[in-house]
Amino acid sequence: MTNDEQLRVLLQGAMAWNKWRKEHPDDPIDLREANLSGANLIRADLHGAVLTGADLREADLIEADLRGADLIGADLREANLSGANLRGADLRGIYLWHVE
C-alpha cells in the first residue's frame, strides 16, 4: 500500500521530495500502485523505491535516480526517462508502449 505521506511530498515536486529524502534517509520508500501519471519528477531521488504497479504514464523522469527501484508492472507509457539511472532496477512486466 502506498505511503500517503511520501506520495503527498513527491507530488510537490523533486525539490521537496529530495529534501524529504535527505531528512529521512532510512525510511523505506513505498509508492506501490501510486498514481504519478503526468508528474514532474525531474531529478527525483527514487533509488530503492518500491513502485510496483505504479502509474507513471507521461511522467517526466528526466535524470531521475531509479537505481535499484522495484518497478515491476509499472506503467511507464510515454514517460520521459532521458538520462534516468535505472541501474539495478527491476523492470519485469513494465508497460512502455500502448498496444491496440
HELIX and SHEET records of a PDB file:
HELIX    1   1 ASP A    4  LEU A   10  1                                   7    
HELIX    2   2 ALA A   14  GLU A   23  1                                  10    
END                                                                             
